[in-house]
Amino acid sequence: MHEATLAENILNIALEAAEQNHATKIFKVGLTLGEMAGVEVEALTLSFDVLKKNTPADGAELVINRIPIRATCNKCGKSFRLANYNFFCPECDGILILKSGRELLVDFVDCE
């Protein structure tokens, strides 16, 4: 379960940001997470909730912004939101080039 490792890394980033800003309490940690990032949100949230106990992030909320899978055809140039992993253009059978959906990054740490 790599979600526990991800949660640990997210927590470490948040704790480091709090320390750099001389903060003693973390209220929220914002995360951008693509639908194709291969992360189970429930497992990530559970892991984060367990790991944050007895730290400045105890009680902090993990705010997740999900990014849809979007791709553009290399042949006709049309853009599509993908519901599955079919990377062939439904218009012209060109190959779809991934534009979004694999993101995984900490956007913000709300601390005081």
The first five atom37 places (N, CA, C, CB, O) and aatype in JSON, in Angstrom:
{
  "aatype": [12, 8, 6, 0, 16, 10, 0, 6, 2, 9, 10, 2, 9, 0, 10, 6, 0, 0, 6, 5, 2, 8, 0, 16, 11, 9, 13, 11, 19, 7, 10, 16, 10, 7, 6, 12, 0, 7, 19, 6, 19, 6, 0, 10, 16, 10, 15, 13, 3, 19, 10, 11, 11, 2, 16, 14, 0, 3, 7, 0, 6, 10, 19, 9, 2, 1, 9, 14, 9, 1, 0, 16, 4, 2, 11, 4, 7, 11, 15, 13, 1, 10, 0, 2, 18, 2, 13, 13, 4, 14, 6, 4, 3, 7, 9, 10, 9, 10, 11, 15, 7, 1, 6, 10, 10, 19, 3, 13, 19, 3, 4, 6],
  "atom_mask": [
    [1, 1, 1, 1, 1],
    [1, 1, 1, 1, 1],
    [1, 1, 1, 1, 1],
    [1, 1, 1, 1, 1],
    [1, 1, 1, 1, 1],
    [1, 1, 1, 1, 1],
    [1, 1, 1, 1, 1],
    [1, 1, 1, 1, 1],
    [1, 1, 1, 1, 1],
    [1, 1, 1, 1, 1],
    [1, 1, 1, 1, 1],
    [1, 1, 1, 1, 1],
    [1, 1, 1, 1, 1],
    [1, 1, 1, 1, 1],
    [1, 1, 1, 1, 1],
    [1, 1, 1, 1, 1],
    [1, 1, 1, 1, 1],
    [1, 1, 1, 1, 1],
    [1, 1, 1, 1, 1],
    [1, 1, 1, 1, 1],
    [1, 1, 1, 1, 1],
    [1, 1, 1, 1, 1],
    [1, 1, 1, 1, 1],
    [1, 1, 1, 1, 1],
    [1, 1, 1, 1, 1],
    [1, 1, 1, 1, 1],
    [1, 1, 1, 1, 1],
    [1, 1, 1, 1, 1],
    [1, 1, 1, 1, 1],
    [1, 1, 1, 0, 1],
    [1, 1, 1, 1, 1],
    [1, 1, 1, 1, 1],
    [1, 1, 1, 1, 1],
    [1, 1, 1, 0, 1],
    [1, 1, 1, 1, 1],
    [1, 1, 1, 1, 1],
    [1, 1, 1, 1, 1],
    [1, 1, 1, 0, 1],
    [1, 1, 1, 1, 1],
    [1, 1, 1, 1, 1],
    [1, 1, 1, 1, 1],
    [1, 1, 1, 1, 1],
    [1, 1, 1, 1, 1],
    [1, 1, 1, 1, 1],
    [1, 1, 1, 1, 1],
    [1, 1, 1, 1, 1],
    [1, 1, 1, 1, 1],
    [1, 1, 1, 1, 1],
    [1, 1, 1, 1, 1],
    [1, 1, 1, 1, 1],
    [1, 1, 1, 1, 1],
    [1, 1, 1, 1, 1],
    [1, 1, 1, 1, 1],
    [1, 1, 1, 1, 1],
    [1, 1, 1, 1, 1],
    [1, 1, 1, 1, 1],
    [1, 1, 1, 1, 1],
    [1, 1, 1, 1, 1],
    [1, 1, 1, 0, 1],
    [1, 1, 1, 1, 1],
    [1, 1, 1, 1, 1],
    [1, 1, 1, 1, 1],
    [1, 1, 1, 1, 1],
    [1, 1, 1, 1, 1],
    [1, 1, 1, 1, 1],
    [1, 1, 1, 1, 1],
    [1, 1, 1, 1, 1],
    [1, 1, 1, 1, 1],
    [1, 1, 1, 1, 1],
    [1, 1, 1, 1, 1],
    [1, 1, 1, 1, 1],
    [1, 1, 1, 1, 1],
    [1, 1, 1, 1, 1],
    [1, 1, 1, 1, 1],
    [1, 1, 1, 1, 1],
    [1, 1, 1, 1, 1],
    [1, 1, 1, 0, 1],
    [1, 1, 1, 1, 1],
    [1, 1, 1, 1, 1],
    [1, 1, 1, 1, 1],
    [1, 1, 1, 1, 1],
    [1, 1, 1, 1, 1],
    [1, 1, 1, 1, 1],
    [1, 1, 1, 1, 1],
    [1, 1, 1, 1, 1],
    [1, 1, 1, 1, 1],
    [1, 1, 1, 1, 1],
    [1, 1, 1, 1, 1],
    [1, 1, 1, 1, 1],
    [1, 1, 1, 1, 1],
    [1, 1, 1, 1, 1],
    [1, 1, 1, 1, 1],
    [1, 1, 1, 1, 1],
    [1, 1, 1, 0, 1],
    [1, 1, 1, 1, 1],
    [1, 1, 1, 1, 1],
    [1, 1, 1, 1, 1],
    [1, 1, 1, 1, 1],
    [1, 1, 1, 1, 1],
    [1, 1, 1, 1, 1],
    [1, 1, 1, 0, 1],
    [1, 1, 1, 1, 1],
    [1, 1, 1, 1, 1],
    [1, 1, 1, 1, 1],
    [1, 1, 1, 1, 1],
    [1, 1, 1, 1, 1],
    [1, 1, 1, 1, 1],
    [1, 1, 1, 1, 1],
    [1, 1, 1, 1, 1],
    [1, 1, 1, 1, 1],
    [1, 1, 1, 1, 1],
    [1, 1, 1, 1, 1]
  ],
  "atom_positions": [
    [[0.85, -1.18, 0.0], [0.0, 0.0, 0.0], [0.9, 1.24, 0.0], [-0.97, 0.0, 1.23], [1.38, 1.66, 1.05]],
    [[1.12, 1.81, -1.17], [2.0, 2.96, -1.26], [1.34, 4.25, -0.77], [2.46, 3.14, -2.7], [2.01, 5.27, -0.63]],
    [[0.03, 4.22, -0.51], [-0.66, 5.4, -0.01], [-0.12, 5.83, 1.35], [-2.16, 5.13, 0.09], [-0.07, 7.02, 1.64]],
    [[0.3, 4.87, 2.18], [0.87, 5.2, 3.48], [2.18, 5.96, 3.31], [1.11, 3.92, 4.31], [2.44, 6.92, 4.04]],
    [[2.99, 5.55, 2.37], [4.24, 6.26, 2.09], [3.96, 7.65, 1.53], [5.11, 5.46, 1.1], [4.63, 8.62, 1.9]],
    [[2.99, 7.75, 0.64], [2.6, 9.06, 0.11], [2.1, 9.97, 1.22], [1.51, 8.9, -0.98], [2.47, 11.14, 1.29]],
    [[1.27, 9.44, 2.1], [0.74, 10.23, 3.22], [1.87, 10.71, 4.12], [-0.27, 9.4, 4.04], [1.86, 11.85, 4.59]],
    [[2.84, 9.85, 4.34], [3.99, 10.23, 5.16], [4.78, 11.36, 4.5], [4.92, 9.02, 5.4], [5.19, 12.31, 5.18]],
    [[4.98, 11.27, 3.19], [5.7, 12.33, 2.47], [4.91, 13.64, 2.46], [5.99, 11.89, 1.04], [5.5, 14.71, 2.61]],
    [[3.6, 13.56, 2.3], [2.75, 14.75, 2.33], [2.82, 15.4, 3.7], [1.27, 14.4, 1.98], [2.96, 16.62, 3.82]],
    [[2.74, 14.59, 4.74], [2.84, 15.11, 6.11], [4.19, 15.77, 6.34], [2.62, 13.99, 7.13], [4.26, 16.85, 6.93]],
    [[5.27, 15.14, 5.87], [6.61, 15.72, 6.04], [6.74, 17.06, 5.32], [7.68, 14.75, 5.52], [7.36, 17.98, 5.84]],
    [[6.16, 17.17, 4.14], [6.17, 18.45, 3.41], [5.42, 19.51, 4.21], [5.54, 18.29, 1.99], [5.88, 20.64, 4.34]],
    [[4.26, 19.13, 4.75], [3.46, 20.07, 5.54], [4.19, 20.5, 6.81], [2.11, 19.44, 5.91], [4.19, 21.68, 7.16]],
    [[4.81, 19.56, 7.49], [5.54, 19.88, 8.72], [6.74, 20.78, 8.43], [6.0, 18.59, 9.41], [7.04, 21.69, 9.2]],
    [[7.42, 20.52, 7.32], [8.55, 21.35, 6.93], [8.09, 22.77, 6.59], [9.28, 20.73, 5.72], [8.75, 23.74, 6.97]],
    [[6.96, 22.89, 5.88], [6.42, 24.22, 5.55], [6.05, 24.97, 6.82], [5.19, 24.09, 4.62], [6.3, 26.17, 6.93]],
    [[5.45, 24.28, 7.77], [5.07, 24.91, 9.03], [6.31, 25.39, 9.78], [4.27, 23.94, 9.91], [6.34, 26.5, 10.31]],
    [[7.32, 24.55, 9.82], [8.56, 24.92, 10.51], [9.22, 26.14, 9.84], [9.54, 23.74, 10.52], [9.68, 27.05, 10.53]],
    [[9.27, 26.15, 8.51], [9.87, 27.28, 7.79], [9.12, 28.58, 8.03], [9.91, 26.97, 6.3], [9.7, 29.66, 7.94]],
    [[7.83, 28.47, 8.33], [7.0, 29.66, 8.58], [6.77, 29.91, 10.07], [5.67, 29.51, 7.87], [5.91, 30.71, 10.44]],
    [[7.54, 29.23, 10.91], [7.46, 29.37, 12.36], [6.05, 29.16, 12.87], [7.96, 30.75, 12.79], [5.6, 29.83, 13.8]],
    [[5.34, 28.22, 12.26], [3.97, 27.9, 12.65], [3.97, 26.7, 13.6], [3.1, 27.6, 11.41], [4.84, 25.83, 13.53]],
    [[3.0, 26.69, 14.48], [2.9, 25.59, 15.44], [1.68, 24.71, 15.2], [2.86, 26.14, 16.84], [1.54, 23.66, 15.83]],
    [[0.8, 25.13, 14.31], [-0.42, 24.37, 14.04], [-0.71, 24.37, 12.55], [-1.63, 24.97, 14.82], [-0.64, 25.41, 11.89]],
    [[-1.04, 23.2, 12.01], [-1.44, 23.05, 10.61], [-2.93, 22.76, 10.59], [-0.62, 21.91, 9.89], [-3.41, 21.86, 11.28]],
    [[-3.67, 23.55, 9.78], [-5.12, 23.4, 9.71], [-5.57, 22.61, 8.48], [-5.78, 24.76, 9.7], [-6.47, 21.78, 8.56]],
    [[-4.93, 22.87, 7.35], [-5.29, 22.21, 6.1], [-4.04, 21.96, 5.27], [-6.31, 23.04, 5.31], [-3.08, 22.73, 5.31]],
    [[-4.08, 20.88, 4.51], [-3.04, 20.59, 3.53], [-3.76, 20.34, 2.21], [-2.14, 19.36, 3.97], [-4.58, 19.43, 2.1]],
    [[-3.45, 21.16, 1.2], [-4.09, 21.04, -0.1], [-3.27, 20.17, -1.03], [0.0, 0.0, 0.0], [-2.05, 20.32, -1.14]],
    [[-3.95, 19.27, -1.7], [-3.29, 18.31, -2.58], [-3.99, 18.3, -3.93], [-3.3, 16.89, -1.95], [-5.22, 18.25, -4.0]],
    [[-3.22, 18.36, -5.02], [-3.76, 18.15, -6.36], [-3.45, 16.72, -6.74], [-3.15, 19.17, -7.4], [-2.3, 16.27, -6.67]],
    [[-4.5, 16.0, -7.15], [-4.36, 14.57, -7.4], [-5.09, 14.21, -8.69], [-4.91, 13.75, -6.22], [-6.31, 14.3, -8.76]],
    [[-4.33, 13.8, -9.69], [-4.91, 13.38, -10.96], [-5.61, 12.03, -10.85], [0.0, 0.0, 0.0], [-5.2, 11.17, -10.07]],
    [[-6.67, 11.87, -11.64], [-7.43, 10.62, -11.62], [-6.59, 9.43, -12.06], [-8.64, 10.74, -12.52], [-6.92, 8.28, -11.74]],
    [[-5.51, 9.69, -12.78], [-4.66, 8.62, -13.28], [-3.37, 8.47, -12.46], [-4.31, 8.88, -14.74], [-2.43, 7.79, -12.89]],
    [[-3.32, 9.1, -11.29], [-2.12, 9.05, -10.46], [-1.93, 7.71, -9.76], [-2.17, 10.15, -9.43], [-0.87, 7.44, -9.21]],
    [[-2.96, 6.88, -9.79], [-2.84, 5.56, -9.17], [-2.91, 5.59, -7.66], [0.0, 0.0, 0.0], [-2.29, 4.77, -6.99]],
    [[-3.67, 6.54, -7.11], [-3.77, 6.7, -5.67], [-5.21, 6.44, -5.23], [-3.31, 8.11, -5.22], [-6.15, 7.01, -5.79]],
    [[-5.37, 5.58, -4.25], [-6.68, 5.34, -3.64], [-6.9, 6.44, -2.59], [-6.78, 3.89, -3.0], [-6.22, 6.46, -1.56]],
    [[-7.84, 7.34, -2.86], [-8.06, 8.5, -1.99], [-8.42, 8.08, -0.57], [-9.16, 9.38, -2.57], [-7.92, 8.67, 0.39]],
    [[-9.27, 7.08, -0.43], [-9.69, 6.64, 0.9], [-8.5, 6.13, 1.72], [-10.76, 5.55, 0.79], [-8.37, 6.44, 2.9]],
    [[-7.64, 5.35, 1.09], [-6.45, 4.82, 1.78], [-5.48, 5.94, 2.12], [-5.76, 3.75, 0.91], [-4.87, 5.93, 3.19]],
    [[-5.32, 6.9, 1.21], [-4.43, 8.04, 1.46], [-4.94, 8.86, 2.64], [-4.32, 8.92, 0.2], [-4.17, 9.22, 3.52]],
    [[-6.23, 9.16, 2.65], [-6.82, 9.95, 3.73], [-6.71, 9.23, 5.07], [-8.3, 10.27, 3.42], [-6.37, 9.84, 6.08]],
    [[-7.0, 7.94, 5.07], [-6.88, 7.15, 6.3], [-5.45, 7.16, 6.81], [-7.35, 5.7, 6.05], [-5.22, 7.35, 8.01]],
    [[-4.49, 6.95, 5.93], [-3.08, 6.96, 6.32], [-2.67, 8.31, 6.87], [-2.19, 6.58, 5.13], [-1.97, 8.39, 7.89]],
    [[-3.09, 9.39, 6.2], [-2.77, 10.73, 6.66], [-3.35, 10.98, 8.05], [-3.29, 11.79, 5.66], [-2.69, 11.54, 8.92]],
    [[-4.6, 10.54, 8.26], [-5.26, 10.73, 9.55], [-4.53, 10.01, 10.67], [-6.7, 10.25, 9.49], [-4.46, 10.53, 11.79]],
    [[-3.99, 8.84, 10.4], [-3.25, 8.08, 11.41], [-1.9, 8.74, 11.69], [-3.05, 6.61, 10.95], [-1.51, 8.9, 12.85]],
    [[-1.2, 9.12, 10.63], [0.16, 9.66, 10.78], [0.21, 11.05, 11.41], [0.82, 9.71, 9.43], [1.21, 11.4, 12.05]],
    [[-0.82, 11.85, 11.25], [-0.8, 13.23, 11.74], [-0.99, 13.35, 13.25], [-1.88, 14.03, 11.04], [-0.74, 14.41, 13.82]],
    [[-1.44, 12.27, 13.89], [-1.69, 12.31, 15.33], [-0.41, 12.67, 16.09], [-2.23, 10.96, 15.82], [0.68, 12.21, 15.78]],
    [[-0.6, 13.52, 17.1], [0.5, 13.98, 17.97], [1.57, 14.75, 17.22], [1.13, 12.79, 18.65], [2.74, 14.74, 17.6]],
    [[1.16, 15.42, 16.14], [2.06, 16.32, 15.4], [1.34, 17.66, 15.3], [2.43, 15.73, 13.96], [0.17, 17.76, 15.65]],
    [[2.03, 18.7, 14.82], [1.34, 19.97, 14.59], [0.18, 19.88, 13.59], [2.34, 21.0, 14.11], [-0.63, 20.8, 13.49]],
    [[0.11, 18.77, 12.85], [-0.98, 18.58, 11.88], [-2.15, 17.8, 12.47], [-0.45, 17.86, 10.64], [-3.11, 17.49, 11.76]],
    [[-2.08, 17.48, 13.76], [-3.18, 16.75, 14.4], [-4.46, 17.57, 14.24], [-2.88, 16.47, 15.91], [-4.53, 18.72, 14.66]],
    [[-5.47, 16.96, 13.62], [-6.73, 17.67, 13.37], [-6.78, 18.35, 12.01], [0.0, 0.0, 0.0], [-7.82, 18.88, 11.63]],
    [[-5.67, 18.36, 11.27], [-5.63, 19.01, 9.96], [-6.48, 18.25, 8.94], [-4.18, 19.12, 9.45], [-6.61, 17.03, 9.0]],
    [[-7.04, 19.0, 8.02], [-7.85, 18.43, 6.95], [-7.0, 18.29, 5.7], [-9.09, 19.31, 6.67], [-6.24, 19.19, 5.35]],
    [[-7.12, 17.16, 5.03], [-6.47, 16.95, 3.74], [-7.49, 17.32, 2.67], [-5.95, 15.45, 3.58], [-8.49, 16.62, 2.49]],
    [[-7.23, 18.42, 1.96], [-8.14, 18.93, 0.94], [-7.62, 18.47, -0.42], [-8.27, 20.5, 1.0], [-6.53, 18.87, -0.85]],
    [[-8.4, 17.63, -1.09], [-7.93, 17.03, -2.35], [-8.69, 17.59, -3.53], [-8.08, 15.5, -2.31], [-9.92, 17.52, -3.59]],
    [[-7.95, 18.15, -4.48], [-8.5, 18.65, -5.73], [-8.21, 17.6, -6.81], [-7.89, 20.05, -6.12], [-7.06, 17.42, -7.21]],
    [[-9.26, 16.9, -7.27], [-9.09, 15.85, -8.27], [-9.01, 16.47, -9.66], [-10.25, 14.83, -8.19], [-9.81, 17.34, -10.01]],
    [[-8.07, 16.02, -10.46], [-7.85, 16.5, -11.82], [-8.25, 15.39, -12.79], [-6.36, 16.93, -12.05], [-7.75, 14.27, -12.71]],
    [[-9.17, 15.7, -13.72], [-9.6, 14.67, -14.67], [-8.52, 14.33, -15.68], [-10.86, 15.14, -15.4], [-7.57, 15.09, -15.89]],
    [[-8.67, 13.18, -16.29], [-7.76, 12.75, -17.35], [-8.2, 13.46, -18.63], [-7.77, 11.17, -17.54], [-9.32, 13.27, -19.1]],
    [[-7.3, 14.29, -19.18], [-7.58, 15.01, -20.43], [-6.45, 14.72, -21.4], [-7.73, 16.56, -20.19], [-5.29, 14.57, -21.02]],
    [[-6.82, 14.63, -22.68], [-5.83, 14.35, -23.72], [-6.21, 15.08, -25.0], [-5.72, 12.82, -23.97], [-7.36, 15.44, -25.22]],
    [[-5.2, 15.29, -25.85], [-5.39, 15.95, -27.13], [-4.89, 15.02, -28.23], [-4.64, 17.32, -27.17], [-3.85, 14.37, -28.1]],
    [[-5.65, 14.97, -29.32], [-5.29, 14.11, -30.44], [-4.1, 14.69, -31.2], [-6.49, 13.93, -31.39], [-4.06, 15.89, -31.5]],
    [[-3.14, 13.83, -31.5], [-1.96, 14.29, -32.25], [-2.24, 14.45, -33.74], [-0.8, 13.32, -32.04], [-1.4, 14.95, -34.48]],
    [[-3.42, 14.02, -34.18], [-3.77, 14.08, -35.6], [-4.74, 15.23, -35.9], [-4.38, 12.74, -36.04], [-4.45, 16.08, -36.74]],
    [[-5.89, 15.25, -35.21], [-6.91, 16.28, -35.5], [-6.87, 17.45, -34.53], [-8.28, 15.65, -35.48], [-7.48, 18.48, -34.79]],
    [[-6.15, 17.31, -33.41], [-5.99, 18.4, -32.46], [-7.13, 18.57, -31.47], [0.0, 0.0, 0.0], [-7.07, 19.48, -30.64]],
    [[-8.15, 17.75, -31.53], [-9.28, 17.87, -30.6], [-8.87, 17.37, -29.21], [-10.51, 17.08, -31.11], [-8.05, 16.46, -29.07]],
    [[-9.47, 18.0, -28.18], [-9.2, 17.62, -26.8], [-10.39, 16.86, -26.23], [-8.89, 18.85, -25.94], [-11.54, 17.12, -26.57]],
    [[-10.09, 15.91, -25.34], [-11.12, 15.06, -24.76], [-10.83, 14.8, -23.29], [-11.22, 13.74, -25.53], [-9.68, 14.77, -22.86]],
    [[-11.92, 14.62, -22.54], [-11.8, 14.09, -21.18], [-11.98, 12.59, -21.31], [-12.86, 14.74, -20.19], [-12.96, 12.13, -21.91]],
    [[-11.06, 11.84, -20.76], [-11.12, 10.39, -20.89], [-11.82, 9.76, -19.7], [-9.72, 9.81, -21.04], [-11.53, 10.09, -18.55]],
    [[-12.73, 8.85, -19.97], [-13.43, 8.12, -18.92], [-12.73, 6.79, -18.65], [-14.91, 7.9, -19.3], [-12.92, 6.18, -17.6]],
    [[-11.94, 6.34, -19.6], [-11.19, 5.1, -19.44], [-9.8, 5.31, -20.04], [-11.94, 3.88, -20.12], [-9.45, 6.44, -20.41]],
    [[-9.05, 4.29, -20.15], [-7.69, 4.42, -20.64], [-7.56, 4.12, -22.13], [-6.77, 3.51, -19.87], [-6.58, 3.52, -22.56]],
    [[-8.54, 4.54, -22.91], [-8.49, 4.38, -24.36], [-7.82, 5.63, -24.94], [-9.93, 4.17, -24.97], [-8.4, 6.72, -24.9]],
    [[-6.63, 5.48, -25.48], [-5.87, 6.63, -25.98], [-5.9, 6.75, -27.49], [-4.44, 6.53, -25.51], [-4.95, 7.24, -28.1]],
    [[-7.0, 6.31, -28.1], [-7.22, 6.53, -29.53], [-8.35, 7.52, -29.7], [-7.53, 5.19, -30.26], [-9.39, 7.41, -29.04]],
    [[-8.16, 8.48, -30.58], [-9.14, 9.54, -30.82], [-10.46, 8.95, -31.32], [-8.59, 10.57, -31.83], [-10.46, 8.17, -32.27]],
    [[-11.58, 9.31, -30.69], [-12.87, 8.82, -31.15], [-13.33, 9.48, -32.46], [-13.91, 9.04, -30.08], [-14.27, 9.01, -33.1]],
    [[-12.66, 10.58, -32.85], [-13.02, 11.3, -34.06], [-12.27, 10.81, -35.3], [-12.77, 12.77, -33.87], [-12.85, 10.66, -36.38]],
    [[-10.95, 10.55, -35.12], [-10.14, 10.25, -36.3], [-9.19, 9.06, -36.13], [-9.34, 11.45, -36.68], [-8.43, 8.74, -37.04]],
    [[-9.23, 8.4, -34.97], [-8.35, 7.28, -34.64], [-6.88, 7.66, -34.49], [-8.47, 6.23, -35.71], [-6.0, 6.8, -34.53]],
    [[-6.62, 8.97, -34.32], [-5.26, 9.41, -34.0], [-4.91, 8.98, -32.57], [0.0, 0.0, 0.0], [-5.74, 8.4, -31.87]],
    [[-3.7, 9.27, -32.17], [-3.26, 8.91, -30.82], [-3.46, 10.11, -29.9], [-1.76, 8.46, -30.81], [-3.08, 11.23, -30.23]],
    [[-4.08, 9.85, -28.74], [-4.31, 10.91, -27.76], [-3.08, 11.1, -26.88], [-5.55, 10.6, -26.9], [-2.53, 10.13, -26.34]],
    [[-2.66, 12.35, -26.75], [-1.51, 12.71, -25.93], [-2.03, 13.23, -24.59], [-0.6, 13.78, -26.65], [-2.82, 14.18, -24.57]],
    [[-1.61, 12.63, -23.51], [-2.07, 12.99, -22.18], [-1.68, 14.43, -21.83], [-1.5, 12.02, -21.14], [-0.53, 14.82, -22.0]],
    [[-2.65, 15.21, -21.36], [-2.42, 16.59, -20.96], [-2.58, 16.8, -19.46], [-3.36, 17.51, -21.7], [-1.92, 17.66, -18.88]],
    [[-3.44, 16.02, -18.84], [-3.62, 16.11, -17.39], [-4.19, 14.81, -16.86], [-4.54, 17.29, -17.01], [-4.73, 13.99, -17.6]],
    [[-4.04, 14.64, -15.54], [-4.6, 13.46, -14.9], [-3.6, 12.64, -14.12], [0.0, 0.0, 0.0], [-3.98, 11.7, -13.42]],
    [[-2.31, 12.98, -14.24], [-1.28, 12.22, -13.52], [-0.67, 13.04, -12.38], [-0.18, 11.77, -14.48], [0.31, 12.61, -11.77]],
    [[-1.23, 14.22, -12.09], [-0.68, 15.11, -11.09], [-0.71, 14.51, -9.68], [-1.43, 16.43, -11.1], [-1.63, 13.76, -9.33]],
    [[0.28, 14.85, -8.91], [0.32, 14.51, -7.49], [1.25, 15.52, -6.83], [0.8, 13.03, -7.24], [2.47, 15.35, -6.85]],
    [[0.67, 16.56, -6.23], [1.5, 17.58, -5.6], [0.79, 18.27, -4.46], [1.94, 18.6, -6.62], [-0.44, 18.38, -4.45]],
    [[1.57, 18.73, -3.51], [1.04, 19.52, -2.4], [0.94, 20.96, -2.88], [1.95, 19.4, -1.11], [1.94, 21.57, -3.26]],
    [[-0.3, 21.49, -2.85], [-0.55, 22.86, -3.32], [-0.33, 23.9, -2.24], [-1.95, 22.98, -3.85], [0.25, 24.96, -2.48]],
    [[-0.81, 23.6, -1.04], [-0.71, 24.6, 0.02], [-0.73, 23.92, 1.39], [-1.86, 25.62, -0.08], [-1.19, 22.78, 1.55]],
    [[-0.22, 24.65, 2.35], [-0.28, 24.25, 3.75], [-0.81, 25.45, 4.51], [1.14, 23.78, 4.3], [-0.16, 26.49, 4.57]],
    [[-2.0, 25.3, 5.09], [-2.62, 26.36, 5.88], [-2.2, 26.15, 7.32], [-4.19, 26.35, 5.72], [-2.64, 25.22, 7.99]],
    [[-1.34, 27.06, 7.79], [-0.8, 26.89, 9.14], [-0.68, 28.24, 9.83], [0.57, 26.19, 9.09], [-0.74, 29.3, 9.2]],
    [[-0.49, 28.17, 11.15], [-0.38, 29.39, 11.95], [0.63, 29.18, 13.05], [-1.74, 29.8, 12.53], [0.87, 30.08, 13.84]]
  ]
}
